[in-house]
Amino acid sequence: MGYRDIGPYGAEDITTPALNRLAHEGTKFTDFYGAAPICSPSRAALLTGFYPNRVGITGNVSGEDGLSTAYKTLASHLKEDGYTTALFGKWHLGSQPAHSPNAHGFDEFLGFHDWTISYHSHQTMDGEPGLYYNDSPVKRHGYLTDILTEESLGFIDRQANADDPFFLYLAYNTALPPYQPPDMPEDAWDSGWDVNEASRQDYILMVEAMDAGIGKVLASLDKNRLSEQTLVIFAYDHGGRHLVCSDPLFHGFATLWEGGIRVPMLLRWPGHIPANMTSSQPAISMDITATILDAAGLDNLIPSLDGISLLPVVSEGAATNERPLFWSFGRHKAVRQGPWKYLVDGSVGTQFLFNLEEDIGERRNLFYLNPSVVAELREVLRSWETSLTKSP
């Protein structure tokens, strides 16, 4: 999705009351990043707490590939600590049993392994069955966004009467292709794969359906008197393209420009995280991993990760603005430290330097004006690339 496609980040043509509520009751991060500009690497980082390059997921997973169980996931850590764990939605980290959600600590999985599936027929782009319950194909009727919401509501209701705490990973595929809003006639269920035949209005209806689902999840936590006990986090895995609005960011999906990696992130945990606050703390996917472990009392696991807990940042104002954040994707690489971002773009290695506090849209290349800053960030980036040879 686009950075500006939800209300808390300035959407003007999309209505998102549930996400507006989440931002009002929690803290909004303006400088949060996906760990990669495409799906599988960013999701691998979220679940392991390590840079995707460190765990060997640098491209989108397909075929026999997948996230190795040599890397423990957030779900595995929490399950070992007594949590009941569930994933409803997109996995995209391996379709084989050895790489499945169940192999990575999820007690229950209803969703899909591919990059996306049809919202109505639940088939892949190739017309194959795409929806799975645990390791078996399954048929369900209904709009996919609604199915994932209903599964989540059932899980929350069951856990409300259980003794164990729970971890729910709700991974909507909104607003990936096919561009299919709710209430489409059955004879149109194969459409929407070509963006040139889709519209912004299709996209808007898809996002608003997701927000309605999030509203039901928040209402379920209220109904079950779980809101005060539950840390709720909303984020994207990376930026979007085509039909999205990412103003004021430049570029999008599959690039290391801000439009490809800077994404919304909202945290809500009443009594622990300030309400109606905004943080400009630079943060990245692996910080969500560390934050959840911290909230669960498993902070002893955090020092070995590439992320940090954001709870001290939001609750105590413990800023860590000078921590460098890194990306490496194909022939593109970047580092952000403080306001500075050094970017090497493309096969010819064109170099850029931006001051993001003054130029969030990355329109003025300051490379030639600040050779000492470039030299410092280039060395920081080189050292990080060398460190990736060390296994976590």
C-alpha positions in Angstrom: 0.0 0.0 0.0 1.0 3.6 -0.2 2.4 5.6 2.7 -0.5 8.0 2.5 -3.3 5.5 2.0 -4.7 5.4 5.6 -6.2 8.2 7.6 -3.5 8.7 10.2 -1.0 9.4 7.5 -3.1 11.8 5.6 -5.4 9.8 3.2 -7.9 12.1 1.6 -10.0 9.7 -0.5 -9.8 6.6 1.8 -11.8 6.3 5.0 -10.1 4.3 7.8 -11.9 4.8 11.1 -10.4 1.8 12.8 -6.9 2.8 12.0 -7.7 6.3 13.0 -8.9 4.9 16.3 -5.7 2.9 16.7 -3.5 6.0 16.1 -5.6 8.1 18.5 -5.3 5.4 21.2 -1.6 4.7 20.6 1.6 6.1 19.0 2.2 6.7 15.3 5.7 6.3 13.9 6.5 8.6 11.0 10.0 7.1 10.2 9.3 3.4 10.3 10.8 1.1 7.6 10.3 -2.3 6.1 13.5 -4.3 6.1 13.2 -4.9 2.4 11.2 -3.4 -0.5 9.5 -6.7 -1.4 7.5 -9.3 0.5 9.4 -12.4 1.6 12.6 -10.7 2.9 10.6 -8.1 4.9 8.4 -10.8 6.4 11.4 -12.9 7.3 12.9 -10.0 9.2 9.6 -9.4 11.0 9.4 -13.0 12.2 13.1 -13.7 13.0 14.2 -10.3 14.2 17.2 -10.4 11.9 18.0 -8.6 8.7 16.7 -10.7 5.8 20.2 -10.9 4.3 21.4 -12.6 7.5 18.8 -15.4 7.3 19.3 -15.9 3.5 15.9 -14.5 2.3 16.9 -11.9 -0.2 14.2 -12.4 -2.8 10.6 -13.6 -2.9 10.2 -17.2 -2.0 8.9 -19.8 -4.5 9.1 -23.5 -5.2 11.2 -25.5 -2.8 12.7 -22.4 -1.1 11.7 -21.2 2.3 12.7 -19.8 5.7 14.9 -22.4 7.4 13.8 -23.6 10.9 17.4 -23.0 11.9 16.2 -19.5 12.6 13.6 -19.3 15.4 10.7 -17.1 14.8 8.7 -14.8 17.0 5.9 -17.4 17.0 8.4 -20.2 18.1 9.7 -18.1 21.0 6.2 -17.2 22.2 4.9 -20.7 21.8 7.8 -22.0 24.0 6.7 -19.4 26.6 3.2 -20.7 26.7 1.5 -18.6 24.1 -1.1 -20.0 21.7 -0.2 -18.8 18.3 -2.1 -18.3 15.0 -1.5 -16.8 11.5 -4.4 -15.9 9.3 -3.4 -14.6 5.9 -0.3 -14.3 3.9 2.8 -16.4 4.7 5.1 -16.3 1.6 8.0 -17.9 3.4 7.8 -21.3 1.9 5.0 -23.8 0.9 6.7 -27.0 1.8 5.9 -28.6 5.2 9.5 -28.0 6.4 9.0 -24.2 5.8 5.3 -23.9 6.7 3.8 -21.7 9.5 3.2 -24.8 11.6 7.0 -25.7 11.3 7.7 -22.1 12.5 5.7 -22.1 15.7 2.2 -21.3 14.6 -0.4 -23.6 16.2 -3.0 -22.7 13.6 -2.8 -21.3 10.1 -5.4 -20.3 7.6 -4.1 -18.5 4.6 -1.9 -18.7 1.6 1.7 -19.4 0.6 1.9 -17.5 -2.6 2.5 -13.7 -3.1 -1.3 -13.2 -3.4 -4.5 -15.0 -4.3 -7.9 -14.0 -5.6 -10.1 -12.4 -3.0 -13.2 -14.3 -4.3 -12.1 -17.6 -5.9 -9.0 -17.9 -3.6 -7.0 -19.2 -6.5 -3.4 -18.2 -7.4 -2.5 -16.2 -10.4 -2.0 -19.5 -12.2 -5.5 -20.7 -11.4 -4.4 -23.2 -8.7 -6.0 -23.6 -5.3 -4.4 -21.0 -3.0 -6.1 -21.2 0.4 -4.7 -23.6 3.1 -5.6 -24.7 6.6 -2.4 -25.7 8.2 -0.7 -27.9 5.5 -3.8 -28.9 3.5 -5.7 -27.1 0.8 -9.2 -25.9 2.0 -12.2 -24.4 0.4 -14.0 -21.4 2.0 -16.7 -19.2 0.6 -16.5 -15.4 0.9 -14.4 -12.4 0.4 -10.8 -13.2 1.5 -10.4 -10.1 3.7 -13.7 -11.0 5.5 -12.6 -14.7 5.9 -9.3 -13.7 7.6 -11.2 -11.3 9.9 -13.7 -13.9 10.9 -11.0 -16.5 11.6 -9.3 -13.9 13.8 -12.5 -13.1 15.7 -13.1 -16.8 16.4 -9.5 -17.2 17.6 -9.8 -14.2 20.0 -13.1 -15.5 21.4 -11.6 -18.9 22.0 -8.5 -17.4 23.7 -10.6 -15.1 25.9 -11.8 -18.1 27.8 -8.4 -19.8 27.9 -5.6 -19.6 30.5 -2.8 -19.1 28.0 -1.8 -15.7 26.4 -2.1 -15.5 22.6 -0.2 -14.2 19.6 -2.2 -13.4 16.5 -0.5 -12.5 13.2 -3.2 -11.2 10.9 -1.7 -10.7 7.5 -4.2 -9.3 5.1 -3.1 -9.2 1.4 -4.8 -5.8 0.9 -4.2 -4.2 -1.4 -2.2 -6.5 -3.6 -3.5 -7.6 -7.0 -5.9 -8.9 -8.1 -7.7 -5.5 -7.7 -11.0 -7.0 -6.5 -13.3 -5.1 -4.2 -16.1 -6.9 -2.2 -19.4 -7.8 -3.9 -18.0 -8.6 -7.3 -20.3 -10.8 -9.5 -18.9 -14.3 -9.9 -18.3 -13.9 -13.6 -15.7 -11.2 -12.7 -13.7 -13.3 -10.2 -10.9 -13.9 -12.7 -10.4 -10.2 -13.3 -8.3 -7.6 -11.6 -4.8 -9.0 -12.3 -4.0 -6.3 -14.8 -3.5 -2.9 -13.1 -4.2 -1.2 -16.4 -7.8 -2.4 -16.2 -8.2 -1.5 -12.5 -9.0 1.8 -10.8 -8.2 3.7 -7.7 -11.8 3.2 -6.6 -11.2 -0.6 -6.7 -8.2 -0.1 -4.5 -10.1 2.2 -2.1 -12.8 -0.3 -1.5 -10.3 -3.0 -0.8 -8.5 -0.9 1.8 -11.7 0.2 3.4 -12.8 -3.5 3.7 -9.5 -4.2 5.5 -10.1 -1.3 7.9 -13.6 -2.6 8.6 -12.0 -5.9 9.5 -9.5 -4.2 11.8 -12.4 -2.4 13.5 -14.1 -5.8 14.2 -10.8 -7.1 15.7 -10.6 -4.1 18.0 -14.2 -4.4 18.9 -13.7 -8.1 19.8 -10.8 -7.2 22.1 -13.2 -4.7 23.8 -16.0 -7.2 24.1 -13.7 -9.8 25.6 -12.1 -7.2 28.0 -8.7 -7.8 26.4 -7.9 -4.4 25.1 -5.9 -3.3 28.2 -3.9 -6.5 28.1 -3.2 -6.6 24.4 -0.4 -4.9 22.4 -1.8 -4.2 18.9 0.6 -3.3 16.1 -0.3 -2.3 12.5 2.3 -2.0 9.7 3.0 -2.8 6.1 5.8 -5.0 4.8 6.9 -2.5 2.2 5.7 0.3 -0.1 3.3 0.0 -3.0 3.0 1.1 -6.6 0.6 1.9 -9.4 -2.7 2.8 -7.7 -1.2 3.9 -4.4 -0.6 7.4 -2.9 2.7 7.7 -1.1 3.0 11.4 -0.9 5.4 13.0 0.0 7.7 10.0 -0.6 9.4 9.2 -3.9 9.2 5.9 -5.9 7.8 2.6 -4.4 7.8 -1.2 -4.5 11.1 -3.0 -5.1 13.2 0.1 -4.7 15.2 1.5 -1.7 13.9 5.0 -2.2 11.6 6.1 0.7 8.5 5.1 -1.2 9.7 1.5 -1.3 10.7 1.1 2.3 9.2 3.8 4.6 5.8 2.6 5.8 3.2 3.4 8.5 3.4 1.8 11.9 1.0 2.1 14.8 1.4 0.8 18.4 -1.3 0.6 20.9 -1.1 -0.8 24.4 -3.2 1.1 27.0 -1.3 1.9 30.1 2.1 1.1 28.5 2.2 3.2 25.3 1.2 6.9 25.2 -2.1 7.7 23.4 -2.4 10.1 20.5 1.4 10.5 20.2 3.7 10.8 17.2 7.3 9.5 17.2 9.9 10.4 14.6 12.2 7.7 15.9 13.7 5.8 12.9 12.8 2.1 13.3 12.6 -1.0 11.2 10.8 -4.4 11.0 13.0 -6.2 13.4 12.1 -3.7 16.1 8.6 -5.1 16.1 10.0 -8.5 16.9 12.0 -7.1 19.8 9.1 -5.0 21.0 6.7 -8.0 21.2 9.3 -10.1 23.0 9.8 -7.2 25.4 6.1 -7.0 26.0 6.0 -10.7 26.7 8.7 -10.5 29.2 11.3 -12.2 27.0 13.6 -9.3 26.8 16.6 -11.6 27.4 16.3 -12.7 23.8 16.6 -9.2 22.4 20.4 -8.6 22.5 20.9 -11.4 20.0 18.6 -9.7 17.4 19.1 -7.0 14.9 16.2 -5.1 16.3 15.5 -3.1 19.5 12.4 -2.8 21.7 10.5 0.4 21.0 8.7 0.3 24.4 11.4 2.4 26.1 11.4 4.8 23.2 7.6 5.5 23.4 7.2 5.1 27.2 10.4 6.8 28.4 11.5 8.9 25.5 14.7 6.9 25.2 15.7 8.0 21.7 18.3 6.2 19.6 18.3 8.4 16.6 21.9 7.7 15.6 21.5 3.9 15.2 22.2 3.1 11.5 19.5 1.2 9.6 20.5 -0.9 6.5 19.1 -2.3 3.3 20.6 -4.5 0.5 18.4 -5.6 -2.3 19.9 -6.9 -5.6 22.3 -4.2 -6.8 20.8 -1.6 -4.6 21.9 -0.7 -1.0 21.3 2.0 1.5 22.0 3.2 5.0 20.1 5.7 7.2 21.8 7.3 10.2 20.2 10.2 11.9 18.8 12.5 9.1 21.2 11.2 6.5 20.5 8.5 4.0 23.2 7.2 1.6 21.8 5.3 -1.4 23.5 3.3 -4.1 21.0 2.8 -6.8 21.1 0.4 -9.7 23.6 -1.6 -11.7 25.7 1.4 -12.5 26.0 2.3 -8.8 24.7 5.8 -8.9 25.3 7.3 -5.4 23.0 9.7 -3.6 23.0 11.4 -0.2 19.8 12.9 1.2 19.0 14.8 4.4 15.6 13.3 5.1 14.6 15.8 7.7 14.9 18.6 5.1 14.1 16.6 2.0 11.7 13.6 2.7 11.0 13.4 -1.0 14.6 12.8 -1.9 14.8 15.4 -4.6 18.1 17.1 -3.8 21.2 14.9 -4.0 23.8 16.3 -1.5 26.5 13.8 -2.4 28.9 16.3 -3.9 28.4 18.8 -1.0 29.2 16.4 1.9 32.0 14.0 1.0 32.9 13.4 4.6 29.4 12.2 5.4 29.4 10.0 2.4 32.7 8.5 3.3 31.5 7.8 6.9 28.2 6.2 5.8 29.9 4.2 3.0 32.2 2.7 5.6 29.4 2.0 8.0 27.5 0.2 5.2 30.6 -1.8 4.2 31.1 -2.9 7.8 27.5 -4.1 8.0 27.8 -6.0 4.7 30.9 -7.8 6.1 29.0 -8.6 9.3 26.3 -10.5 7.4 28.7 -13.4 6.9 28.2 -14.1 10.6 25.3 -16.5 11.4 22.7 -15.3 14.0 
